[in-house]
Amino acid sequence: MTEPVRFYDHKDEADIVREWDSIAPIRDRQVALHQDTSYERVLEPWILGRVDRSTAKRIVDVGCGTGRLTSKLAIRSSETLGIDPSAVSIGLARAHDDVTRFEVATAEEWVRRGSDARFDLAVANMVLMDALDLDGIVGALAALARGGVVLSTIAHPAFWPIYWEYAGSDGFSYLDEKVVETPFRTSSQSYGLVATHVHRPIEMYLRSFRRHGLTVTAFEELRGPESIENFPYPRFIGIEASVLP
Ligand SMILES: C[S@@+](CC[C@H](N)C(=O)[O-])C[C@H]1O[C@@H](n2cnc3c(N)ncnc32)[C@H](O)[C@@H]1O
């Protein structure tokens, strides 16, 4: 890797939102043009396969980004809401889907605003490792889908650092939570932009789920679309959890 990966103990929510605002148009184009093969071949099929087997009628897509997945969830439900703190992302979502409801908010802000709307299903596709406050967002998911189901995918914390080649870096330790800034690039282009995720060991996710009354009902390690020769380990985890009433 030519561009550096940087570690931080802390970043502000506003920095993260700015990063997603800058990345959103590029990400949206990638997904629309079927160029994000991990999303297209691994993550979306995992989520939609589970949604199709469920009876959920009211779905909230937490961290919906530019809403491409939300629109597909909307076809499968009677009421769908997409929320994301990136206003640029939500603007793009509204531009390509003027039927589904999209709102600018973190999950935590949305719950704080006091809406008592409850959903049968909360989806968080590749969001939990991008949220700065894990307990905050898991608590919000639990509140939004009380008595229902949470479906989430995350970057696999054991293998993502190997994939991004920072597992052996000074400043990284698997068991410690760490804010990680990586260059944002596609297979063909570098944009001078960065994306931030928070590395956390798997046990931290599971502890947070337990604390907020989420019982894991499915836990699947998912390989990326690349060949075994290119990268042999699972890069993603799909987690389904039921939420206490
Ligand atoms: C990797 S993108 C995934 C977008 C979308 N779920 C998808 O499948 O394309 C992560 C998204 O999480 C959002 N996000 C970060 N922290 C969040 C929070 N606390 N609540 C809701 N969304 C958050 C970001 O703004 C970003 O759009």
The ligand as an ORCA input file, in Angstrom:
! r2SCAN-3c Opt
* xyz 0 1
  C     -20.003      2.095      4.747
  S     -21.322      3.264      4.725
  C     -22.672      2.144      4.444
  C     -23.831      2.810      3.757
  C     -25.013      1.900      3.434
  N     -25.500      1.189      4.596
  C     -24.697      0.932      2.315
  O     -24.971     -0.254      2.496
  O     -24.224      1.349      1.253
  C     -21.494      3.673      6.453
  C     -22.552      4.721      6.715
  O     -22.776      4.780      8.132
  C     -23.145      6.099      8.440
  N     -23.010      6.293      9.904
  C     -21.885      6.505     10.624
  N     -22.191      6.654     11.937
  C     -23.539      6.516     12.035
  C     -24.460      6.560     13.131
  N     -24.050      6.763     14.391
  N     -25.796      6.398     12.869
  C     -26.204      6.183     11.598
  N     -25.377      6.122     10.525
  C     -24.062      6.289     10.746
  C     -22.220      6.942      7.579
  O     -22.684      8.264      7.405
  C     -22.198      6.116      6.271
  O     -23.148      6.587      5.348
*
